[in-house]
């Protein structure tokens, strides 16, 4: 009898252990699935006005260099990188026209505001500087690329050969300069564009002025002008991406409701961020906390729960499980359904 009771207890114990292991496995799987979400990061304008090397590459140099930063960030496997939508050149170059002849003071003020906005946009375009456009992303970064050359010293000319006329040819008549590239990385508020932080990622090489006005740029064993600056930029990009990664690692994942259509709620992250059907999220409203003219922080008010019912590449569609939410509300990770 005791033997049967002992066997019964052992069987119950084994069943309990199996159940506990299964629950633990499901919980770990759920946690792992939730932790694979990529943070949506936006890359804004990259200014190159102060860079005197636009001839080394064709096309829009700023866009080319920004694309390199995008690939480097995506290569970490942690981020879904987006580029804020920019107005086409045709739309930018076209000055706003009043829909009707301004007759009231209100009409005049509205038209004046449109003209001011247009002027600011055109000035930013021709001065190659940042102009903020609100973007639905967890973080926004803009960039500025600078080139500086610091004179370090001169060398003496000396002869090594004769040309066809018998005249002596100077092999070197040089001065050395330190050519430094600085990629300034600026973190901005995605909604307002306010500067939150910045970092200067620097890289340098040595340039040698050879045969009077000709320049040979060197970096290590590399002397090809284009490759040297490409290497310098890559060095700056790695430092900048490392800085961005360090800052973003301190933040929990979050998304944003960007559109409502009937019962469908669109969010700014899709398959590119690891979103899957069946995932559930908390929805909160972020309310700024301030006092006596000073911003103290942000308070999160619970709004409800959302379940993902459809996923596209760069956005997902959710349905409200409980509560009441609106455009602009923030979604946060919670348990993953099944």
Secondary structure, DSSP 8 states (H G I E B T S, - for coil): -HHHHHHHHHHHHHHHHHHHHHHHHHHHHHHHHHHT--EEEEEEEEE-TT-S-GGGSSS-HHHHHHHHHHHHHHTTTSEEEE------HHHHHS----SS---SHHHHHHHHHHHHHHHHHHHHHHTT--------SSEEEEEEEEEEEEEEEE---EEEEE-TTS-EEEEE--EEEEEEEEEEEEEE-TTT--EEEEEEEEEEEEEEEETTTEEEEEBTTB--HHHHHHHHHHHHHHHHHHHHHHHHTTS--EEEEEEEETTEEEES--GGGT--TTEEEEEEEEEEEEETTEEEEEEEEEEEEEEEEEE-SS-EEEEEEEE---TT-EEEEEEE--
